[in-house]
């Protein structure tokens, strides 16, 4: 059986699976649909803004007077507000439908910059032509064509710029290693090596290759180093957990009976599953095709990612951090001066911490210990009051007099709002561990690193005095599994109460 026929039949059998939660065979998951709806709303608002600007310019009136005339049906004599709103809503509807059919709401990594700009202009032109056609058929000659043309042109320019800026910001994050997607490639044949080279050469796709998965007895194997093959199908999802894998690409055929179990495990672990059809036997044309760069893939499963919620969380983090740094700037300056007067050494203490998906970053805090505290850590290991991985001493002799006060009210962590602005941390999330702690993690403990670390979190407000590492992990995993914007708000409010009460450490 040709490889393409195998995957085509498999894809067709999976589409009818009633238990799929993340979407199969091209059905977008809830996270992707939420993000698409958000951009649809943004496009609709863009049209309203463009129409307003075109009208202001045409009639030479201010926004307030134009809105009043529009509301009173006197903006265009003989034309009611209802009909004008109908034309505007119709244009928005057609633009959104056309953009959706052209896949402009698909993830940015699935299209190129020039192709996206071309499709964006095509969507605006198509919608504009249908709008002018409707005006002609309804004999709406009294509606100035200058406003119509200016609106369509402004929408095209504004949407093009919005997509360009968003893509530029996305690429900048990829360059810093933020927001990239880790991938495993099942198979070690020619297609597997070609896909790896493709993903690594096109950095703007935002993919990071983590290794090959070998299928014993598979045809067309090519030479690979031992370090490149990280495991077999039996250990596929153990390595997916270990390497924080987001997507798995199948480039080699395997036994059909194995695939349903692989898909089920992908659902459990929230991992995307894709197949690269055999390019030499023809594509599975009856299945949906998504291109990763120039590589055609058949999506078998999408992991659930709350893209819209994460976008709002990032916006909130930026606004909250900017506000906090501005309001607390006098306090920050006073603390910095007090530290310099209290003990010799720098004002800030920076240490390497492990962030989301094991990304290393430098965490900033006010210094609360003596200058050589890090070198003296081994002297006090016998005094550790926490079990397992954690290290904590209530009366640590390395802490300065001022440092005890800062820790009591958690004031030493205020500079971490700078880490939040950089994108290394969030306001709310699991606390960022140090590398020595992560080295002792079991595979299940790595779930803590699925989320961006935070200044405060569920453990800080609910179990801070609990020495159990199991409780520490359990609360962080509970936060990740039940995350919502409202949960973040609740944790922030409870954190304020904890800080005021001075129950920090």
Secondary structure, DSSP 8 states (H G I E B T S, - for coil): --HHHHHHHHHHHHTT-TT-SS--TT---HHHHHHHHHHHHHHHHHHHHHHHHHHHHHHT--HHHHHHHHHTT-SSTT--HHHHHHHHHHHHHHHHHHHHHTTTTS-GGGS-HHHHHHHHHHHHHHHHHHHHHHHHHTT-TTS-HHHHHHHHHHHHHHHHHHHHHHHHHHHHHHHTT-S-EEEEEE--SHHHHHHHHHHHH-GGG-EEEEEEEE-TT-SS-----TTTEEEEGGGHHHHHHHTTEEEEEE-S---HHHHHHHHHHHHHHT-EEEE---TTS---TTS--EEETTEEEEEEE-----HHHHHHHHHHHHHHHHHHHHHTHHHHHHHHHHHHHHSSS-SEEEEEEE-GGG-EEEEEEE--B-TTTTTTGGGGGGG--S-TT----TT-TTB-HHHHHHHHTTGGGTTHHHHHHHTS-EEES---B-HHHHTT--GGGGGGGGS--EEE-HHHHHSTT---HHHHHHHHHHHHHT--HHHHHHHHHHHHHHHHHT---
